[in-house]
Amino acid sequence: MTANPADLANLADIVLTAPPPWWPPAPGVWIVAGALVAALAVALWRCLRRYQANAFLRRAAVELDAVAARSWPDAAAMETAVSSILKRVALVAYGRGQVAELTGAAWMEFLARTTPAGRAPPRFTAPLPPPGDKPDSVGAPVDGKGAPVAAARGWLHARKARKSRLAGKEEA
């Protein structure tokens, strides 16, 4: 070193501090991470509840698939089976007080009223016998791929969307 204080040989390098460590993170990171974990847990819980709430719809869809796969002796027998499935779904979705007493034309009107716009309501061409009765006349054999099964599937699909929207409104 020289005695001259303005001499450039007297300059030293800039001393940098050590970079901040990545671990442990700052408290704000823990708060954000905790909020994300809580939001994920709530979302999973709601999805599980919706899945469990729609179990009756999945079961009805399986039964409709069985109706569609089977060969029926006549249209009335197939339509009775489809109507029975829809009635059980309606009992769960709308409550016993609103659905249990419906038969015949009142049942058909209920199905038409609860079918969303743009979809064809399930219609049955043969008059439905009272529960427990067997049809007297046997018509031509039919397969289960007719219009009642397709319309019933559409009605079931609308119930799933309706339940999901209602569940979201109730929890909000």
HELIX and SHEET records of a PDB file:
HELIX    1   1 LEU A    8  ASN A   10  5                                   3    
HELIX    2   2 PRO A   27  ALA A   53  1                                  27    
HELIX    3   3 ALA A   55  ALA A   69  1                                  15    
HELIX    4   4 ALA A   75  TYR A   94  1                                  20    
HELIX    5   5 ARG A   96  VAL A   99  1                                   4    
HELIX    6   6 GLY A  104  THR A  114  1                                  11    
HELIX    7   7 ALA A  147  GLU A  171  1                                  25    
SHEET    1   A 2 SER A  71  TRP A  72  0                                        
SHEET    2   A 2 VAL A 142  ASP A 143 -1                                        
END                                                                             
